[in-house]
Amino acid sequence: MRVVQIAGFLGCGKTSAMMALSNILSGDHHKKVALVVNEIGEIPVDGEVVEKCGLRVKTLGGGCICCEIAFNFADTIVMLYKIFNPDILLAEPTGVAVPHRVKSATLMGGRDAEVSLGPAVVLFDAIRPEELLSEDMLGTLVKRQLKDADIIAISKVDAVDEEQIRDCEEKTREVNPEAALLRLSCIRGDGLEELAKLIIEPKEYPLYPE
């Protein structure tokens, strides 16, 4: 079971990307896909949205995958592996999760399930680059997420012009020049097929990006 995280700060479009990718992976590529949505709050709104689209989702509440409920996430991986045995598990951490810690939690589940580390896909919202990379706690968190990324997807490219997209690409490359970089729009479909192919590519990703 290949575990792939769709990470990024709050509001960057993670749930929309997960739904679009799951449709492509299960439809065009005939993969059995499971989704895990991590919610800090008591009301799992994103999970409800996913289920309205006809998909089954396991929602984890009460904390972040990479910290408080790491054991819960590991247990969920084992449960999904034993009961459903999907080809790909798409995990949406909270917007404050750090990708390498989510990978660590995945490896904890790998003790009792056959799992492989897929890429850490980090979405970067093209609408608000200055806010996300500001010189404060938010900027520090987002830069940490980008540094941990195996793939950086500039999201919502349908809502900005070419100059803004290039600006986002330059800014994210400065933080992490090694990650694969693509443009993503869940409305127009930009980059979804390319991202799906990268996800199913038989490549083992390290705990920390090289």
Secondary structure, 3 states (H helix, E strand, C coil): CEEEEEEECCCCCHHHHHHHHHHHHHHCCCCCEEEEEECCCCCCHHHHHHHHCCCCEEEECCCCCCCCCHHHHHHHHHHHHHHCCCCEEEEECCCCCCHHHHHHHHHHHCCCCCCEEEEEEEEEECCCHHHHCCCCHHHHHHHHHHHCCCEEEEECHHHCCHHHHHHHHHHHHHHCCCCEEEECCCCCCCCHHHHHHHHHCCCCCCCCCC
